[in-house]
Amino acid sequence: MDDFADTDYSSAPRLPLLTAAEARETVGYLQLLEQLDLTPRGEAAGQLAADLARRLPAAE
């Protein structure tokens, strides 16, 4: 555990967790889940899809 004590995360390069294409694909899957699951979980998936889509850059 002491190996990480001196790590400066603020200067470390940051990589995206998902590419834009992967995020768009994820939005599609969440929207599909919303359509297939009529429970509150499906509704939550749709809201998550909408939130994520708003954060994505415009498709090229």
SVG drawing of the C-alpha trace seen along z (x, -y; Angstrom):
<svg xmlns="http://www.w3.org/2000/svg" viewBox="-43 -18 49 25">
<polyline fill="none" stroke="black" stroke-width="0.4" points="0.0,0.0 2.9,-2.4 4.0,-2.1 1.1,-4.4 1.6,-7.0 3.8,-9.2 1.7,-8.9 0.6,-12.3 -2.6,-11.6 -3.1,-15.2 -0.2,-15.1 -0.8,-11.5 -2.1,-11.4 -5.8,-10.6 -7.3,-8.2 -11.0,-7.9 -12.7,-4.9 -14.7,-4.6 -14.1,-5.8 -16.8,-8.0 -17.9,-5.1 -18.1,-2.8 -20.1,-5.3 -22.6,-5.8 -23.0,-2.0 -23.6,-1.9 -26.3,-4.6 -28.0,-2.4 -27.9,0.6 -29.3,-1.4 -32.1,-2.7 -32.9,0.9 -33.0,1.9 -35.4,-0.9 -37.7,0.4 -37.5,4.1 -37.7,3.5 -40.9,1.8 -39.9,1.6 -38.3,-1.4 -34.9,0.1 -35.7,-0.2 -36.8,-3.8 -33.5,-4.4 -31.6,-2.9 -33.3,-5.4 -32.5,-8.3 -28.9,-7.2 -28.8,-6.9 -30.1,-10.4 -27.6,-11.8 -24.7,-10.0 -25.8,-11.1 -25.9,-14.8 -22.2,-14.5 -21.0,-13.0 -19.4,-15.1 -21.4,-15.4 -20.9,-12.4 -18.6,-13.0"/>
</svg>
